Amino acid sequence: MKQLANFMSDNAAAPCPELLAAMAAAAPAQTAGYDSDDWSSRLDLLFAGLFGRPCAVLPVATGTAANALALACLVPPWGAVACHTEAHIQVDECGAPEFFTGGAKLLLCPGDHGKLTPPGINAALASHRGDVHQVQMAALSITQATECGTVYRPNEVAALAAHARAQGWRLHMDGARFANAVAYLGGDAAALVADVDALSFGCIKNGGLSAEAIVLFDTSLADQLRWRRKRAGQMPSKGRFNAAQIIAMVEDGVWLRNAAAANAGAQVLAAAAADRLLYPVEANEVFVQLAPGEADRLRAQGFLFYDWGAAGSNEARLVVSWDTPAAAVERLAAALAAG
C-alpha cells in the first residue's frame, strides 16, 4: 500500500498539542459567557505586548470571517478595497467581503510574486475617477505571506501604508500565514504591522483548530466590530475556547515554532525543485513547474497536492504544514529532484 503524504493545504494539519491542552484546561471552568471570561479578557493585553501598541482583539471562527468583518469596519457599502488579483478575499471567499461590507467592491491590482506596489496600484486604478458615479476608495488589503508564498518586508509594508494614508485609505492585512512571514523575517512581528489598521491574525493554518483573531489597531473601531461579529454569528457563547486557542498559540511562542517548522520543510522542497521554482520560497508554500506527466507520477507515489495555474500548465502548489513529517518532506524532495 502506498504511503500518502498530504501537501495540499496547511488547513488539513492537526491542531497542535499545546492548543488542545489549553482548551482542555478551559473546559471545566464555571465562568461567564460571551467574552466575559478570563481568557477573552486577556487577549487585548497579550497582543499589545506582541505588537508594542494598544489593540482590540476579537476571535472569530474562520479566516473568511476575519477578513470580511475587518474590512466591513474599514469600508462603507459605497466604498472599494484595492487588493491583488490573486488575493484570497477575491479568489476564495465567495463574495464574503462584499456581503459583510454591504456591497463594497474589490478593485484588483496585479503585482509580481503576489505583491502590490504603489506604482502598480496607481497604474491599476488610473481609470478610477472616484466621483459620485463610482465607488469610493476606502482601503488597501495586502496578504502576508502572499498567495505566491512570498513575504513583504517591513519597508514594503511601510511604503504601501504611506501610499494608502496619502489617499485617505485604511490598511488591512490578511495574515492567514502571518506567522510564516514573521518566522521568515526573524521574529519581529511589530515591524510588520506598525502602520496597519486591522490584521486578520491566522491560527488555523498554523496548528489551530477553530479560531482566528481580528486585531484592530484603531481601537475606536472595536465597538462596531463587536456588533458586526455578533450579527454575523461569530460570537460563540463559550468564547473562552476560541480565546484559549489563541492564547496558547501566542503566549509561549508556539505560533513561531510551528511556522518555522513548516518554513523549514518548504526550504527542503525548494532546494530539490531548484530552477523549477515559480516564485521565491519565503514561507511554507512551494510553487513548482512540473514536467509533463510528473504530477501523475508524484501522485502515484502517494503525494497529494493541488495543480496550479492555467489548465495544462503543469504547475503545482506544495504546502508544508507545521506537522508534516520530515520523512514525507524528504521523500517528496527526492521525487522532485529525480524529475
C-alpha positions in Angstrom: 0.0 0.0 0.0 1.4 3.4 -1.0 2.1 5.8 1.8 0.1 9.0 1.4 1.7 12.4 2.1 -0.6 15.5 2.1 0.9 18.6 0.7 -2.4 20.1 -0.4 -3.0 22.6 2.3 -2.0 23.6 5.8 -5.7 23.7 6.6 -5.6 19.9 6.9 -2.9 20.0 9.6 -3.6 18.6 13.0 -4.3 21.0 15.9 -1.1 21.3 17.9 -0.9 19.7 21.4 -0.4 23.0 23.3 -3.6 24.3 21.9 -5.6 21.1 22.7 -4.2 21.2 26.3 -5.3 24.8 26.6 -8.8 24.0 25.5 -9.0 21.1 27.9 -7.8 23.3 30.8 -10.6 25.8 29.9 -13.3 23.1 29.7 -14.3 22.7 33.4 -14.3 26.4 34.1 -17.6 27.9 35.5 -17.4 31.3 34.1 -19.4 33.9 32.3 -20.0 33.5 28.6 -19.9 35.9 25.6 -16.4 37.3 26.1 -16.8 37.9 29.8 -14.5 35.1 30.7 -10.9 35.3 32.0 -9.4 34.0 28.7 -11.1 36.6 26.4 -10.2 39.4 28.7 -6.5 38.7 28.3 -6.4 39.0 24.5 -6.0 42.8 24.2 -3.0 42.9 26.5 -1.4 39.8 25.1 -1.4 41.3 21.6 -0.5 44.7 22.8 2.7 43.1 24.2 3.3 41.3 21.0 2.9 44.3 18.7 4.1 47.1 21.0 1.0 49.2 20.8 -2.7 49.1 22.0 -5.1 47.0 20.1 -8.5 45.4 20.4 -8.7 41.6 19.7 -11.8 39.7 18.9 -11.8 36.0 17.9 -13.8 34.5 15.0 -14.1 31.0 13.7 -12.7 31.4 10.2 -10.3 33.4 8.2 -13.0 34.4 5.8 -14.9 35.9 8.7 -11.8 37.7 10.0 -11.1 39.3 6.6 -14.7 40.2 5.8 -15.6 41.6 9.2 -12.4 43.6 9.5 -13.0 45.1 6.1 -16.6 45.9 7.0 -15.2 48.1 9.8 -13.0 50.0 7.4 -15.1 50.4 4.2 -18.6 51.7 3.7 -21.1 50.0 1.4 -20.3 52.5 -1.3 -16.6 52.0 -0.9 -13.9 50.0 -2.5 -10.9 47.9 -1.5 -7.8 47.7 -3.6 -6.2 44.2 -3.5 -4.0 41.9 -5.5 -5.7 40.0 -8.4 -4.8 36.7 -6.5 -5.9 37.9 -3.1 -7.8 35.4 -1.0 -10.6 37.9 -0.5 -11.1 38.0 -4.3 -10.5 34.4 -5.3 -11.6 32.2 -2.4 -14.1 33.9 -0.1 -17.4 33.5 -2.2 -18.2 37.2 -2.0 -18.0 37.4 1.8 -16.2 40.8 1.8 -18.8 42.3 -0.5 -21.6 40.7 1.6 -20.4 41.9 5.0 -19.5 45.4 3.8 -23.0 45.7 2.4 -21.8 46.0 -1.2 -18.3 47.5 -1.3 -16.3 46.5 -4.4 -12.9 44.9 -4.7 -10.7 46.6 -7.3 -8.0 44.3 -8.5 -4.3 45.3 -8.9 -1.6 43.0 -10.5 1.8 42.6 -9.0 4.8 40.3 -9.4 5.1 37.4 -7.0 1.8 38.2 -5.4 2.9 41.6 -4.1 1.5 45.1 -4.6 3.5 48.2 -5.0 2.4 51.9 -5.0 3.2 52.4 -8.7 1.3 49.2 -9.6 -1.7 50.3 -7.6 -1.7 53.7 -9.3 -1.5 52.1 -12.7 -4.3 49.6 -12.0 -6.6 52.3 -10.6 -5.7 55.0 -13.1 -9.1 55.0 -14.7 -11.0 55.1 -11.4 -12.5 58.6 -11.1 -13.9 58.4 -7.6 -16.8 60.7 -8.4 -20.3 60.2 -7.2 -21.0 57.7 -10.1 -18.3 55.3 -8.8 -17.4 53.6 -5.6 -15.2 55.5 -3.3 -11.7 54.0 -2.5 -11.5 53.4 1.2 -9.0 50.6 1.9 -6.0 48.7 0.7 -5.8 45.0 1.6 -2.5 43.1 1.4 -1.7 39.5 2.2 1.2 38.4 4.4 2.6 36.0 3.4 1.2 36.4 -0.1 -0.7 34.0 -2.2 2.5 33.2 -4.0 4.3 32.3 -0.8 6.4 35.5 -0.8 6.8 37.9 2.1 6.5 41.7 2.4 9.5 43.3 4.1 8.8 46.0 6.8 9.9 48.7 4.4 7.5 47.4 1.7 4.6 47.4 4.2 5.5 50.9 5.3 5.6 52.2 1.7 2.2 50.7 1.0 0.8 52.2 4.3 2.2 55.6 3.4 0.6 55.4 -0.1 -2.7 54.4 1.5 -2.6 57.2 4.0 -1.8 59.7 1.3 -5.1 58.7 -0.4 -7.1 58.7 2.8 -7.4 54.9 2.8 -7.2 52.4 5.6 -4.8 49.4 5.5 -5.9 45.8 6.1 -3.5 42.8 6.3 -4.8 39.3 5.6 -2.4 37.4 7.9 -3.6 33.8 7.3 0.1 32.9 7.2 1.3 35.9 9.1 3.3 33.6 11.4 5.2 32.1 8.5 6.1 35.6 7.3 7.3 36.7 10.8 9.3 33.5 11.2 11.0 34.0 7.8 12.0 37.6 8.7 13.4 36.7 12.1 10.5 37.2 14.5 9.9 40.9 14.7 6.1 40.9 14.4 5.7 44.6 15.4 7.7 45.9 12.5 5.2 44.3 10.0 2.1 45.9 11.5 3.5 49.3 12.5 1.2 51.1 10.0 -1.7 48.6 9.8 -5.2 49.4 10.8 -6.6 45.9 11.0 -4.9 42.5 10.9 -6.5 39.1 10.3 -4.2 37.0 12.5 -4.2 33.5 11.3 -4.1 30.5 13.7 -5.9 27.6 11.9 -3.3 27.0 9.2 -0.6 27.1 11.8 -1.8 24.4 14.2 -5.0 26.0 15.3 -8.4 24.3 15.4 -11.3 26.7 15.1 -10.2 30.3 16.0 -8.7 33.2 14.2 -8.2 36.7 15.6 -9.2 40.1 14.3 -6.7 42.6 15.6 -7.8 46.3 15.4 -5.0 48.8 15.9 -7.6 51.6 15.6 -9.3 50.7 18.8 -12.1 53.2 18.1 -13.5 50.5 15.7 -13.8 47.9 18.4 -17.4 48.5 19.4 -18.5 48.5 15.8 -16.7 45.1 15.3 -18.4 43.7 18.4 -21.8 44.4 16.9 -20.8 43.1 13.5 -19.3 40.0 14.9 -22.5 39.2 16.8 -24.7 39.9 13.9 -22.6 37.6 11.7 -23.0 34.7 14.1 -19.3 34.8 15.0 -19.7 35.3 18.8 -19.9 31.9 20.5 -21.4 31.8 23.9 -18.4 29.7 25.2 -15.9 32.1 23.7 -13.2 31.1 26.2 -12.4 28.1 23.9 -11.5 30.4 21.0 -9.6 32.7 23.2 -7.7 29.8 24.9 -6.6 28.6 21.4 -5.2 32.0 20.5 -3.5 32.5 23.9 -1.9 29.0 23.6 -0.6 29.9 20.2 0.9 33.3 21.1 1.8 33.2 24.8 4.8 30.8 24.7 5.9 31.3 21.1 4.1 28.2 19.7 3.0 30.2 16.7 6.5 31.0 15.6 7.9 27.5 16.3 5.1 25.9 14.3 5.7 28.4 11.4 9.4 27.9 11.5 9.0 24.1 11.2 6.7 24.5 8.2 9.0 27.0 6.6 12.0 24.7 7.0 10.2 21.9 5.2 9.4 24.2 2.4 13.1 25.1 2.0 13.9 21.4 1.6 11.5 21.2 -1.2 12.7 24.4 -2.7 16.3 23.1 -2.8 15.1 20.0 -4.6 13.0 21.9 -7.1 15.9 24.3 -7.8 15.4 26.2 -11.1 11.9 24.9 -11.5 10.5 27.2 -8.8 7.9 29.7 -10.0 8.4 32.1 -7.1 10.9 32.6 -4.3 10.1 30.3 -1.3 9.8 32.5 1.7 7.1 30.9 3.8 5.6 27.4 3.7 4.3 27.2 0.1 6.3 26.0 -2.9 5.1 26.6 -6.4 6.9 24.5 -8.9 6.9 23.8 -12.7 6.4 20.1 -13.2 7.4 18.2 -16.4 4.6 16.7 -18.5 3.3 13.6 -16.7 5.3 14.4 -13.5 2.1 15.2 -11.5 0.7 11.8 -12.2 4.0 10.1 -11.2 4.1 12.0 -7.9 0.5 11.2 -7.1 1.2 7.5 -7.9 3.9 7.7 -5.2 1.3 8.9 -2.7 1.9 12.6 -2.8 -1.3 14.8 -2.5 -1.1 18.4 -3.9 -3.1 20.9 -5.9 -2.5 21.6 -9.6 -2.0 25.3 -10.0 -2.1 27.9 -12.8 -3.9 27.5 -16.0 -5.2 24.1 -17.1 -2.4 22.1 -18.7 0.3 24.4 -17.4 1.8 21.6 -15.3 2.3 24.0 -12.4 1.8 22.7 -8.8 1.5 24.1 -5.3 3.0 22.2 -2.4 2.2 23.3 1.1 4.2 22.1 4.1 2.4 22.2 7.5 3.7 22.5 11.0 3.3 18.8 11.5 4.3 17.5 8.1 6.7 14.5 8.8 10.3 15.2 7.9 10.3 11.8 6.2 7.5 12.8 3.9 9.3 16.1 3.0 12.5 14.2 2.2 10.6 11.6 0.1 8.9 14.4 -1.9 12.2 16.3 -2.2 13.9 13.2 -3.6 11.0 12.6 -6.1 11.2 16.3 -7.3 15.0 16.0 -7.7 14.5 12.9 -9.8 12.1 14.8 -12.1 
